[in-house]
Amino acid sequence: MQTGAITTHLDVAQVVLYTFWIFFAGVIFYLRREDKREGYPLDSDRSERAPRVSVVGFPAMPSPKTFKLAHGGTVMAPSASRTDRRAIAAAPIGGWPGAPLEPTGDPMRDGVGPAAYAEREDAPELTIDGHPNIIPMRAAGEVLIAAEDEDPRGMEVIAADRKTAGIVADIWVDLAEPQIRYLEVDIVDPGVAAGARRILLPIHFAKIDQQRRRVNVGAILAEQFAHVPALKNANLVTKLEEDRITAYFASGTLYATPARLGPIL
């Protein structure tokens, strides 16, 4: 027999190759199960047996595992109880499975389409040392705006309808990055006293005009600023609040005016 041969039909190279194939198939199987710890089972309307049926597919979901969180506490995944059971404020436009959904109420506040958000933990994001990560500059201590950059505080906020929506009152910074995450806007409302209603404007939806000293927001109209989800704590923003606020502004790119619902061409 030749060097490395085990039998006349099997050698070491073949054994190593087959072992690798089996190992690689096992890795794929393991990873495919692990990625089902969150987001499964899926809800589908493809069955006539019920309005919604659960779909898992192959392989099955893994057994629940308890994970220790960095700042204390534990979380189990997959969870035995699925907490997000929100009703969908939209209805199919047709009777066939997978038909597009049409909003049945105010989509910007009902969490439909681009306004959809995840039910994240209603607690602030923390830094590695356990402090709130995103806070206003009034509470950030030594955080300053670079001398070569424009400070937007005091600038008017101009909405998509070219009307004044408010005045930038403060800046919320990310201590871990560091960078600006939100502008705090004091809403201009004739029926509300100055400073009585403030909202967070995600910086990615704001365009600072240095020459005119104003902040342009093309996502929503001036009157819609009044419905931006509010904060429970004036100096803290939770992960759930962040998702809701960002989703509200994102929804305006489609739902702010009826004209945005139509085709571009």
C-alpha positions as CSV (number, residue, x, y, z in Angstrom):
1,M,0.0,0.0,0.0
2,Q,1.0,3.6,-0.6
3,T,2.2,5.9,2.2
4,G,-0.8,7.2,4.2
5,A,-3.2,4.5,3.0
6,I,-5.4,2.9,5.6
7,T,-7.0,0.4,3.2
8,T,-6.8,0.0,-0.6
9,H,-9.8,2.3,-0.8
10,L,-9.2,4.7,2.1
11,D,-6.3,6.9,3.1
12,V,-5.5,9.6,5.7
13,A,-6.3,12.5,3.3
14,Q,-9.8,11.2,2.7
15,V,-10.5,10.8,6.4
16,V,-9.3,14.3,7.1
17,L,-11.4,15.7,4.3
18,Y,-14.6,13.8,5.4
19,T,-13.9,14.9,9.0
20,F,-13.7,18.5,7.9
21,W,-17.0,18.2,5.9
22,I,-18.8,16.8,9.0
23,F,-17.3,19.5,11.2
24,F,-18.2,22.3,8.8
25,A,-21.8,21.0,8.5
26,G,-22.0,20.9,12.3
27,V,-20.9,24.5,12.5
28,I,-23.5,25.6,10.0
29,F,-26.2,23.7,11.9
30,Y,-25.1,25.2,15.2
31,L,-24.9,28.8,13.9
32,R,-28.3,28.5,12.1
33,R,-29.9,27.4,15.4
34,E,-28.1,30.2,17.4
35,D,-29.4,32.9,15.1
36,K,-32.9,31.9,16.0
37,R,-32.5,33.0,19.6
38,E,-34.2,36.3,18.7
39,G,-36.9,37.1,16.2
40,Y,-38.4,33.6,16.1
41,P,-40.9,32.1,15.7
42,L,-41.9,34.2,12.7
43,D,-45.5,35.2,12.2
44,S,-47.0,34.4,8.8
45,D,-50.4,35.0,7.1
46,R,-49.8,32.4,4.4
47,S,-52.0,29.8,6.1
48,E,-55.8,29.7,5.9
49,R,-56.0,28.0,9.2
50,A,-55.6,31.2,11.2
51,P,-54.9,34.9,10.7
52,R,-51.3,34.3,11.9
53,V,-49.3,31.1,12.2
54,S,-45.9,30.6,13.7
55,V,-43.1,29.6,11.3
56,V,-39.7,28.3,12.6
57,G,-38.3,26.3,9.7
58,F,-35.3,24.0,9.9
59,P,-33.5,23.6,12.2
60,A,-35.7,24.1,15.3
61,M,-35.1,26.9,17.8
62,P,-32.5,26.2,20.4
63,S,-33.2,25.5,24.0
64,P,-33.5,28.7,26.2
65,K,-30.2,30.0,27.5
66,T,-29.6,32.6,30.3
67,F,-27.2,35.4,29.5
68,K,-25.6,37.7,32.1
69,L,-25.7,41.3,31.2
70,A,-22.7,43.6,31.5
71,H,-24.3,45.9,34.1
72,G,-26.1,43.3,36.0
73,G,-29.3,41.2,35.5
74,T,-29.9,38.4,33.1
75,V,-31.9,37.8,30.0
76,M,-33.2,34.5,28.6
77,A,-33.2,33.8,24.9
78,P,-35.2,32.5,23.2
79,S,-37.8,33.9,25.7
80,A,-40.7,31.7,26.7
81,S,-43.0,34.7,26.5
82,R,-43.1,37.1,23.5
83,T,-43.8,40.5,25.0
84,D,-44.3,42.4,21.7
85,R,-48.0,41.7,20.9
86,R,-48.9,45.2,19.6
87,A,-51.8,45.3,17.2
88,I,-50.9,46.3,13.6
89,A,-52.7,49.5,12.7
90,A,-52.9,48.5,9.0
91,A,-54.9,46.3,6.8
92,P,-54.0,44.4,3.6
93,I,-55.0,46.1,0.4
94,G,-55.9,42.7,-1.1
95,G,-57.1,39.3,-0.1
96,W,-54.0,37.4,-1.2
97,P,-51.1,36.4,1.2
98,G,-48.4,39.0,1.4
99,A,-50.6,41.8,0.2
100,P,-49.2,45.3,1.1
101,L,-50.5,46.9,4.2
102,E,-52.3,50.2,4.2
103,P,-52.4,52.3,7.4
104,T,-55.8,52.5,9.1
105,G,-55.0,55.4,11.4
106,D,-52.1,57.9,11.8
107,P,-49.1,55.9,10.6
108,M,-46.6,58.3,12.0
109,R,-47.8,57.6,15.6
110,D,-49.1,54.0,15.0
111,G,-45.7,52.5,14.3
112,V,-46.5,51.4,10.7
113,G,-44.0,51.1,7.8
114,P,-41.0,53.4,8.3
115,A,-42.5,54.4,11.7
116,A,-42.1,50.9,13.0
117,Y,-39.9,50.4,16.0
118,A,-38.7,47.6,18.2
119,E,-39.9,47.2,21.8
120,R,-36.4,47.7,23.3
121,E,-35.6,48.0,26.9
122,D,-37.1,51.1,28.5
123,A,-33.8,52.1,30.1
124,P,-30.9,54.3,28.9
125,E,-27.8,53.0,27.1
126,L,-24.9,52.8,29.5
127,T,-21.2,53.4,29.1
128,I,-18.7,50.8,30.1
129,D,-18.5,52.2,33.6
130,G,-22.3,52.1,34.0
131,H,-23.3,55.8,33.4
132,P,-25.9,57.0,30.9
133,N,-24.2,57.2,27.5
134,I,-26.4,59.8,25.8
135,I,-27.0,63.0,27.8
136,P,-27.5,66.7,27.2
137,M,-24.5,69.0,27.3
138,R,-25.9,70.8,30.4
139,A,-25.2,67.5,32.3
140,A,-22.1,66.4,30.4
141,G,-19.5,68.4,32.4
142,E,-16.4,69.0,30.3
143,V,-17.9,68.2,26.9
144,L,-17.5,71.2,24.5
145,I,-18.2,72.1,20.9
146,A,-14.9,72.5,19.0
147,A,-14.0,76.1,18.2
148,E,-14.0,75.4,14.4
149,D,-17.5,73.9,14.5
150,E,-20.8,75.8,14.5
151,D,-22.8,75.7,17.8
152,P,-26.4,75.1,16.8
153,R,-27.8,76.2,20.2
154,G,-30.2,79.2,19.7
155,M,-30.8,78.5,16.0
156,E,-34.3,78.3,14.6
157,V,-35.5,74.9,13.4
158,I,-37.2,75.2,10.0
159,A,-39.5,72.3,9.1
160,A,-40.3,70.8,5.7
161,D,-43.1,73.4,5.1
162,R,-40.6,76.2,5.7
163,K,-42.2,77.2,8.9
164,T,-40.4,77.7,12.2
165,A,-40.9,74.6,14.4
166,G,-38.8,75.6,17.4
167,I,-35.4,76.8,18.7
168,V,-32.4,74.6,19.5
169,A,-32.1,74.6,23.3
170,D,-29.4,72.1,23.9
171,I,-27.3,69.3,22.4
172,W,-27.3,65.7,23.4
173,V,-24.0,63.9,23.0
174,D,-22.8,60.3,22.9
175,L,-20.1,60.0,25.6
176,A,-18.7,56.7,24.1
177,E,-18.1,57.9,20.6
178,P,-18.1,61.0,21.2
179,Q,-20.4,62.8,18.8
180,I,-23.7,64.7,18.6
181,R,-26.8,62.4,18.6
182,Y,-29.7,64.7,19.1
183,L,-30.7,68.4,19.2
184,E,-33.1,69.4,21.9
185,V,-35.7,71.6,20.4
186,D,-37.9,74.0,22.3
187,I,-41.1,73.8,20.3
188,V,-42.7,77.1,19.1
189,D,-46.4,76.8,20.0
190,P,-48.6,79.8,20.6
191,G,-50.6,77.8,23.2
192,V,-47.6,76.6,25.1
193,A,-45.2,78.6,27.2
194,A,-41.6,78.7,26.1
195,G,-39.6,75.8,27.3
196,A,-42.7,73.8,28.4
197,R,-42.5,71.3,25.5
198,R,-39.1,70.1,24.3
199,I,-38.4,67.2,22.0
200,L,-35.3,65.5,20.6
201,L,-34.4,65.9,17.0
202,P,-32.0,63.1,15.7
203,I,-29.0,64.8,14.2
204,H,-29.2,62.7,11.0
205,F,-32.5,64.4,10.2
206,A,-31.0,67.9,10.8
207,K,-29.0,70.0,8.3
208,I,-27.3,73.0,9.9
209,D,-27.2,76.1,7.7
210,Q,-24.2,78.1,9.1
211,Q,-24.7,81.1,6.9
212,R,-28.4,81.6,7.9
213,R,-27.9,80.2,11.4
214,R,-30.7,77.8,11.3
215,V,-31.4,74.1,11.3
216,N,-33.4,72.6,8.4
217,V,-35.5,69.5,8.8
218,G,-37.0,68.1,5.7
219,A,-38.6,65.0,7.3
220,I,-41.7,66.4,9.0
221,L,-43.9,69.6,9.1
222,A,-43.8,72.2,11.8
223,E,-47.1,71.2,13.3
224,Q,-45.9,67.6,13.5
225,F,-43.1,68.5,15.9
226,A,-45.8,68.6,18.7
227,H,-46.4,64.9,18.3
228,V,-42.7,63.7,18.6
229,P,-42.6,61.1,21.4
230,A,-41.8,62.7,24.7
231,L,-39.1,61.8,27.3
232,K,-40.0,60.5,30.7
233,N,-36.8,62.1,32.1
234,A,-35.7,65.5,30.9
235,N,-32.0,64.5,31.2
236,L,-32.2,60.9,30.0
237,V,-33.3,59.0,26.9
238,T,-34.1,55.3,27.0
239,K,-33.4,52.8,24.2
240,L,-37.1,52.5,23.6
241,E,-37.6,56.3,23.5
242,E,-34.7,56.5,21.0
243,D,-36.3,54.0,18.7
244,R,-39.7,55.7,18.9
245,I,-38.3,59.2,18.2
246,T,-36.1,58.1,15.3
247,A,-39.0,56.1,13.8
248,Y,-41.3,59.1,14.0
249,F,-38.9,61.3,12.0
250,A,-38.2,58.5,9.5
251,S,-42.0,58.0,9.0
252,G,-42.3,61.6,7.9
253,T,-40.2,60.9,4.8
254,L,-43.2,58.9,3.6
255,Y,-46.2,60.0,5.6
256,A,-45.7,63.7,6.4
257,T,-47.7,64.9,3.4
258,P,-50.1,63.0,1.0
259,A,-47.9,63.9,-1.9
260,R,-45.0,61.8,-0.5
261,L,-47.1,58.6,-0.8
262,G,-47.3,58.8,-4.6
263,P,-44.6,57.7,-7.1
264,I,-41.8,60.0,-7.9
265,L,-42.2,59.6,-11.7
